[in-house]
Amino acid sequence: MVEDVRVFMPLASGRLARALACCIVSVAFLPRSGNTQTLQPPDWNAGLKLREAIDLNPDPHIVEVNLVARVATVEIAPGRTVDAWTYDGGLPGPLIRIRVGDRLIVHFTNQLPQPTTVHWHGVRVPFRMDGVPGHSQPEVLPGQTFTYDFQVPDAGLFWYHPHVMSAAQVGFGLYGALLVEDPGDGVGVADEFVLVLSDIALEEDGRTFESPDSGGSAGMAFGREGNHLLVNGREGGRIAARSGVAQRWRIVNAAKSRYFEVDLGAGHPFLRIGSDGGLQEYPVQSDTLVLGPGERADVIVVPRGAPGQEVVARSLLYNRGYGSIEARHPYDDLFTIAIVDLPPVPPTPLPRVRRDIQPLAAAGATPVNLELTIDQDAHGTFAYAIKANGVTLSSTKMLAAHIGETQLWTLTNKTKWSHPFHLHGFFFQILDDQGQPVHPLAWKDTVDVPFEKSARALVRFDDRPGMWMMHCHILDHAEGGLMSMVDLR
């Protein structure tokens, strides 16, 4: 028998509730044999486990936390420390865990030497909670505080980071994960692991950050990558695993420029069950997992091997455009999975999770042609730009949208570098070259637009008017011109 459970429970009414109805979904629980109790050794993921934010509110439907941005000395590898920009003194910031439909209150304090904000990437927040200075809120100046207060309408893995000088501040360490759980999602895998992928750019002394302006205009055009890869703030971390026991990995790419193509080697495929906006229509299996900056994935993996063997998670060299693969090492190690001396678990069917997602209707959608361009002036300085229907967008010329409108975006990348394009505050659906929905259907807030190619997306705007940012999530590209606003009225 198929059981139907709502996984989207917005505490809204009236016009807003009706406008958000396109995102109401159900999960079908098909017969499965997923574990509900852990079979892993004790403290199996202690070497990479994220610290969690402390909930100060006794109400079971409210999570209330204090969050302080400050400079702190953090250890990224045994004996290697760096003075990073942190949330609550750690890298990454604390994992904020909350249930879908509940209220999140974050009392934020800025103890950094620069203004900053907190943007809740992927969360369909009220406009005033979006963390964009000059539009949704003022900058939070050094020594000042700001309280973010909103309900979380969707289950999934999201994340938070600043939107003031974001390329530099994210590069210095300001990012953290927000996990919105749905206890009834039916996945049935007891062992869950949140992975924050990132990198940092350090000088040869291993402690000092490279200049965020290194390489000048050419560095901006490429997008500056760090020379140290981190998983949950650690370089070369380790976890333990029992052979044959499924793990659920919730992964976010928090790097400011780097694409990650994660590989576990032969015999270790990824079963992808979800994307940016939670569970997708049905699972798909792949040998590697590609995530552009800002994207998330919900996957099931089953480490296998004899006791004492190791499975190494690697990031393969990924071609995101000119200069990204030439004369570079083919892979970087991310972390190691050590197979423990426990009897292996016999192969069992993995959970078959289905989510009923209705495709957005393209009929009557407003066509919007967005061109991502780059130019070089007589002095050799590069500048990116976004053109909407042939008009270059600027601080005064923005993309117009109307409450209740559906727009069909055709994003054409006319540059030699790929662009993970992100829209604040709203999900969209991806279409193929023929204008048909891409299956499995999934809710996305960030779409990869490969270099010199195109992507299509359908986005429906509900009744949350405001100036919503859209930008490339290679943050150097955004600050170099691939950033604008949707003026929703």
N, C-alpha and C positions, 0 to 999 in steps of 0.2 A: 504493500500500500504506500502510496506517495503522500507525504505529509507536507502541508504548505504553511510556512511560517514567515511573517513579515520581518524583514531585516532593516527596513527604513521606517523610523517612527518619529517624524518631526513633531515637536510640540508646537504646532502652528494651527491656525484656523483661517477660515474665510478665504480671501483671494490668494494669499500666499500658499495655503495648503493645496488649493486647486492648481496653482501654477507649478507646484513641485510634483504633481502627480505623475509626471513622465518618469520620475526617478524611483517610484515605488516598485519594488521587486519582490519576488518570492524565491525561496530556495527549495528545491525538491530533493528530499533525502532518498536516494536509491539504496538498495542493499549494499552494505559495505562491511569491512572487518577492521576498521580503524581502531587503534588503541585508545582507551579512555584513561588508562593509568600508565605512568611511565615505566618503561623497561630499561631505561638507561642507568648507568652507574651513578652513585651520588655525586652531586656537583659536576656533572658531565660538561657543562658549559661555563664553569666558573672563570676560566681564563679569559673569556670574552663577554661575559654577561654584563649588560648595561645596568648601571645604577638607576633607581627609579625615584621619581619625585614623591615627596611626602604629602599625602592628602591631609589637610588641616580641618576638613569639614566632616562632622559626624553624619550628615545627611547622606544616605546611600545613593542618592541621585545627583549629588553635587560633588565635583572634585575641585578643591580649592588649594592652590599651591602658591608659594613665593618663588620667584625666579629673579636671580641677580646676575647681570652681565658684568664681569670683571676680569682683569688680567690675573692669571694664576700659573704657577709652575706645574706642568703635568708630565708624567712619564709615558712616552709613546713606545718604548722598548726598554728592556732591562739596562739600566745605567744611562739611558738617553732621555734627557728632559728638555722641555722647551717652554718658554714663557708665552702661553697661548692666550687668546681672547676666548673666554669661556662663559657658559651659563652655569652658575653655581659651582665654579671652580673645577669642572671636569670637561673632558673631551671624549665624546660629544656631550651635549647637555643632557640632563636627566630624561629618561623615558617617562613620558606622561601617559598614564594608562587610564582609560575611561570607557564606559559602556555607551553604546549608541543610544541617542535620545537624551542623554544626561547633560547637565550644565557644567561648563568649565569656567572657573574663575582663576585668572593668573594675575597676581600682584607683581608687576615687573618693576625692577629698580635698575637704573643704569649707573654703574660705577666705572665705566670706561672713560678714556680721555676724549672720546668723540661722541656726538649724538648718535642715536640708533633707534630702532623700532623692532617689533616682532611681527613677522608675517606668518600666517598659518597656512602653509602651502597645501592646496587641494581641498581645504575645508570650506564648505559653503556658509561662510560667516555672514552676519550683518555687515553692511558696508563700513560702518565706523570701527569695526574690529579687524580690518584687513591689513593694517600695519604699513600703509603707504604714506610717507610724509608729504604734506602739502595737499593731500586729497582726502584720505580717510581719517588722518590724525596729524597733529604736529609731531615733529621730531621729539624724542625723549632726550633732553639735554643731560649732560653729566650731573649726577646728584639728584635727578628728578625721578618720578615714578609715574606709572600708567597702569590702569587695571583693564585687562581684557576679560570680557564676560560674554559668553555666548553658549548656545546649545549646539551639540554635535549631531547633525541629522543623518550621517552616513557612517556605516562600519567600514573599516579599512585602515591601512597604514598611511599616515600623513606625516608632515614634519614642519619644523619651525626654524626660521632664520631671519636675519635683518634685511631691511630694504633701504638702508642708508649706506652709501659706498659699499654696496653688497659684495662686489668682487673681492675687495680687500678684507672686509669683515668676515665673510664666510671663509675666505682663504686663511684667516688667522685663527679660525676654530669655532665660530659662532653658528652652530646648528645642533638640532636635536630631533628626536623622533616622538611622534604622537600616535599612539595605537588606540583606535576606537574599536572595541570588541563587541561582537554579537554572540552571546552565549549559545544561541540557537542556530549557528551557521551550519552545523551538520558536518563539519570537516572531520571531526573524530580523531585527530592526531594529538596525543597528549603533550608531546615535546615540541614546544614552540620556541623560536629563536629569532629575535629582532636583530638585523644586521644593518648597520649604518656604514656605507662605503664612502670613502673620501680620500683626499690626498692633501699634503702640505708641501710648500716650497721652502726648503731650508738652505742656508749657506753651508759652506764646507765644514764649519764648526759644529753643525748638527743642532744648534740651539737657536740661531738667529734666522728670522724670516727674511727671505729675499724681498726686494722691493716689489710692492704690488704693481709698479709701473715698469718692471723689467722688460726690456725689449722694445720699449716705446710703442709707437703706433703699430709696428709689425707684430709685436707681442699681443696687442689687443686684438688685431685681426685674426690671429690664429686662436687665441684663447689660452691663457697661461695655465699650464698643468704643474702640479706639485711633483717633486722628485722622491717623495716618500708616500707610499700607499698605506692607508689605514683601514682597519675594520674595527668598528666600535672604539676608535681612538688608539688602537694598538697596531704595531708593526710586527708581523710574524707571530701572531697569536696562535694558541692551540686550544682545542676542545677534545673531549673524549666521546666515543660512540660505541654502542654495541652493534655488531654486524646484523643487518637485516631489519633494524628498527627504524621506522619512518620518523622523519623530523619535518616540522612545518617551519619554513624560513620566511620571514616577512622582511623584505629588503628594500632599502631606499638608497638611491645614488645622491649623496649630498655634496659631491665634488663640484667645484665651480666651473670646470671645463671638461673634465675627463669622462669619456664613455667607458663603461665596464662591460666586457664580455667574459662572464664567469664560466669557468670550465672545471669539472671535477675529474676528468679523465674517463677512459673507456669503462663502460658498465655502470656509469653514474649519471643517468639522465635527470633532467628537471621536469617535473609534472607541474605545469603552471596552472593555478586555479584562480588567480586574481591579478588585478592590475591597479592603476591609480585609484579608482573609485570603488574598491572592494572586489568581491567575487565576480568572475566573468561568467559568460553563458554556459560554458562547459570547459573541462580541462584540456590542455594540449601538452604534448611531450616534445622536448627538444634536447639536443646534446649540449648546447650552451645557452646562456641567458644573457641577453644584451639589454643594458639600461643606459639611457642617456641621462645627463644631469637633470635632476628633478623627478625622474620617473621612479615608480615602485613596482614590485612584483611580490606575489604571494605564491610560493612554490612548495612542493613536497619533494624531499630527497631521501634516499635510503642508502646510507653508507654501508659498504660491504667489504669484507676482507678477513684475513686470518688474524688472530691475536698478535699484536706487535706490528702489524702493517700500518701504513699511513696513507691517507687520502689527502692530497694537496689541492686546495681550492686556488685556482690561478686566474689572473686577469689576462686574457689574450690581447694581443695588439689589435686594435680596431681602427679601421680606416674611416675617419671622420673628415677627411679632406687633405688638401695639400700639406705635406710635411708631417703628417701624423703617423706614418708607417715607415718612411724612408730611413734606413740606417739605424733602426731601433731594435732593441731586444724583443723577441717574439712574445714574451710573456713576463709577468711579474707574479710572484707568490703572494697570496693574500693571507691565508691561514692554513693550519694543518689539523686534520681530524685523525686522532690516534685510536685505532681499533683495540678495544680492551679485551682482557682474557675472561670473557663470559660466553656461554653457549650461544651461537648465532640463532636468530629467530628465522624459522622457515619462511619462504616467500608467501606473502598473502596479498590478495587484491587491495589496491589502494582505494581510498575513498573516491566515490564518483559524485562529486558535488555539481549540481546544476542550479543555475540562477535564471529565472524568467525575466529577461530584459526585452522590453518592447522597442523596436527600432523607431527612431524619430522619423517623422514624415518629411520627406524632401519636397513634396508637392507644395508649391506656394512659398518656399523658402526664399529669402532675399539673397541673391548672389553677391558675394564679396570677393574680389580678387586682391589678395595680399601678396605683394612682391617683396622679397627680402634681397636687398641690393647692397653693393659696396662700391665705393669710388675712391680714387687716389688723386690728390691734387698735385700741382706742379712741384711742391716741396716733398712729395713722397708720402704725405700723411694720409692714412686710410680713414674712411668714415662709412659706417653702415647706415642704412635707412630702411624704413618700411613705407611702401606705397600701397594705398587702398584705392582700387579702381583708377589707378594712374596718378593719383594725387599723393604727394609726399606728406606723411603725417608729421606733426610737430607738436610743440607744447600748446599751440592754439588750434591746430587742425587735427581733430581726433575722429575716430570711427564712431559714427552714430548708430545707436540701436534703440529699439522701443520695447517697452514692457510687453511680454507675451510673444515677441517676434522670434521666429526661427531664421537663422542665417546659415547659408552654405558657403563656407570659407574654402577657397582654393588658394593654398599657400605655395607659391612658386619661388624656389630658392635659386637665385641667379648668381650665387657666390661659389667659391671653391671650398667652402667648409659647411658641414652639416649644422643644423640649428634645431635643438629641442625646444619647440615653441610652446609656451605656457600661458594659459589664461587664468587670471585670478577669479575666484568666487563661483565658477561654473564648470560643470562637466560638459563634455561633448562626445560624439560618436564619430568613428573614422569610416570613411567611404573609400571604395577602390576607384580605379581609373575610369570605370564605367558608371560611377555614381551609385553603386550598390553597397549596402552595409557590409563591412568586413566582419567575418565570423572567426572565432567566437565574439559575439557582441560584448563590449566592455565600456564602462564609463572612464573617460580619460580627461585629464587636465593638462597633460603635456604630450605633444606629438613630435616625433622625430621627422624633420624635413631634410632628407639627404641632400648632399651638395649637388647642385645642378639638376635637381629633380623637384617633384611636386608632391603635395599631400592634400587630402580633402577632409573636411570636418563639418559636421552639423552641430550647431550650438543653439539651444533654446534659452532665451532670457526670461526669467521670472520677474516678480515685482519687488526686486531689491535695487532701486535706482541708485545711481552713483557713478563715479569715475573709476572703472575697473581696469587695472593694468593688464597688458599683454606684452610678452617679451620673450626673447631667446633666453634659455636658462644656462647657456654659457655666459656667465655674468659679465665677463669682459665685453662680449658682443653686445649685451644689453646696454652697458654703459657707453659703448661705442656707437650707439644709434639704433640698435634693434630693440626698441622699447617705445611703447605708446600706450594710449588709453582708449577704452571703450566708454563712450558717454551714453549711459543707459538712462533713458527718461520715460 
